[in-house]
Amino acid sequence: MLAGILLIAAGLGLNFLTIDVFVGTQFESWLSGVGVGTILMGIIALIIGFGIWKGWKIMWIIAMILYLISAVLLIVSLVLMLMDGETIGAALLVPLAICLIILFYLTRKKVKEFFGVGG
């Protein structure tokens, strides 16, 4: 839920920056769009965080889907970078490790029982 609050604050900051600093420039509409998108992501993160805190089964399913998609995309990125001969840094490995840890945690018996998921 903290991530949601931080995203909303960042989005509001970007929108205020757009209003105060970049009025009339080419960055105005782009930065405003990014700010609105960030606010929407923050609201979604708050809803998911609240649902996970309350143990809603649908949020467990959504979290599993999102983390599986993230892990797959990070692995694909890793493979593509290795095929291009690029060096792999922490910017790719840390999020992948976090995704895998969260997926491991979500599949533990007590966590699944908390969410009312079979198994």
C-alpha positions as CSV (number, residue, x, y, z in Angstrom):
1,M,0.0,0.0,0.0
2,L,3.0,2.3,0.6
3,A,3.9,1.9,-3.1
4,G,0.4,3.1,-4.1
5,I,0.8,6.2,-1.9
6,L,4.2,6.9,-3.2
7,L,3.0,6.6,-6.8
8,I,0.1,8.9,-6.3
9,A,2.5,11.5,-4.7
10,A,4.9,11.2,-7.6
11,G,2.1,11.6,-10.1
12,L,0.9,14.7,-8.3
13,G,4.4,16.0,-8.2
14,L,4.8,15.5,-11.9
15,N,1.5,17.3,-12.6
16,F,2.5,20.3,-10.5
17,L,5.9,20.3,-12.2
18,T,4.1,20.4,-15.5
19,I,2.0,23.3,-14.4
20,D,4.8,25.4,-12.8
21,V,7.9,24.7,-14.8
22,F,7.1,23.3,-18.3
23,V,4.1,25.4,-19.3
24,G,4.2,26.0,-23.0
25,T,7.0,23.6,-23.7
26,Q,7.0,20.3,-25.6
27,F,7.3,18.4,-22.3
28,E,4.1,19.8,-20.9
29,S,1.6,17.3,-22.4
30,W,4.0,14.3,-22.1
31,L,4.9,15.0,-18.4
32,S,1.2,15.6,-17.6
33,G,0.3,12.2,-19.2
34,V,3.0,10.5,-17.2
35,G,1.7,12.1,-14.0
36,V,-1.8,11.0,-14.7
37,G,-0.6,7.4,-15.5
38,T,1.4,7.4,-12.3
39,I,-1.6,8.4,-10.2
40,L,-3.7,5.7,-11.8
41,M,-1.0,3.1,-11.1
42,G,-0.9,4.3,-7.5
43,I,-4.7,3.9,-7.1
44,I,-4.5,0.4,-8.6
45,A,-1.6,-0.4,-6.2
46,L,-3.6,0.8,-3.2
47,I,-6.6,-1.3,-4.2
48,I,-4.4,-4.4,-4.7
49,G,-2.5,-3.7,-1.4
50,F,-5.7,-3.3,0.5
51,G,-7.2,-6.5,-1.0
52,I,-4.0,-8.5,-0.1
53,W,-4.1,-7.1,3.4
54,K,-7.7,-8.2,3.8
55,G,-7.0,-11.7,2.2
56,W,-9.2,-11.4,-0.8
57,K,-8.8,-14.4,-3.1
58,I,-9.1,-12.3,-6.3
59,M,-6.1,-10.2,-5.2
60,W,-4.0,-13.4,-4.7
61,I,-4.9,-14.4,-8.3
62,I,-4.1,-10.9,-9.6
63,A,-0.8,-10.8,-7.7
64,M,0.1,-14.3,-9.1
65,I,-0.7,-13.3,-12.6
66,L,1.2,-10.0,-12.4
67,Y,4.3,-11.5,-10.8
68,L,4.3,-14.4,-13.3
69,I,4.1,-12.0,-16.2
70,S,6.8,-9.8,-14.7
71,A,9.1,-12.8,-14.1
72,V,8.6,-14.1,-17.7
73,L,9.3,-10.6,-19.2
74,L,12.4,-10.2,-17.0
75,I,13.7,-13.6,-18.1
76,V,13.0,-12.8,-21.7
77,S,14.9,-9.5,-21.3
78,L,17.8,-11.3,-19.6
79,V,18.0,-13.8,-22.5
80,L,17.8,-11.1,-25.1
81,M,20.6,-9.1,-23.4
82,L,22.7,-12.2,-23.2
83,M,22.2,-12.9,-26.9
84,D,23.2,-9.3,-27.7
85,G,26.4,-9.7,-25.7
86,E,25.4,-7.0,-23.2
87,T,26.4,-7.2,-19.6
88,I,23.7,-8.1,-17.1
89,G,23.5,-5.8,-14.1
90,A,21.6,-5.5,-10.8
91,A,18.9,-3.5,-12.6
92,L,17.6,-6.7,-14.1
93,L,18.6,-9.3,-11.6
94,V,17.2,-7.7,-8.5
95,P,13.6,-7.3,-9.8
96,L,13.8,-10.9,-11.1
97,A,14.9,-12.1,-7.7
98,I,12.1,-10.1,-6.0
99,C,9.5,-11.5,-8.4
100,L,10.6,-15.1,-7.7
101,I,10.7,-14.6,-3.9
102,I,7.2,-13.2,-4.0
103,L,5.9,-16.0,-6.2
104,F,7.5,-18.5,-3.8
105,Y,5.9,-16.8,-0.8
106,L,2.5,-16.7,-2.5
107,T,2.5,-20.4,-3.1
108,R,3.2,-21.4,0.6
109,K,0.5,-23.4,2.2
110,K,-0.3,-20.9,5.0
111,V,-0.5,-18.0,2.6
112,K,-2.8,-19.9,0.3
113,E,-5.0,-20.8,3.2
114,F,-5.1,-17.1,4.3
115,F,-6.4,-16.2,0.8
116,G,-8.8,-19.2,0.6
117,V,-7.0,-20.7,-2.3
118,G,-7.1,-24.5,-2.6
119,G,-4.0,-26.6,-2.2
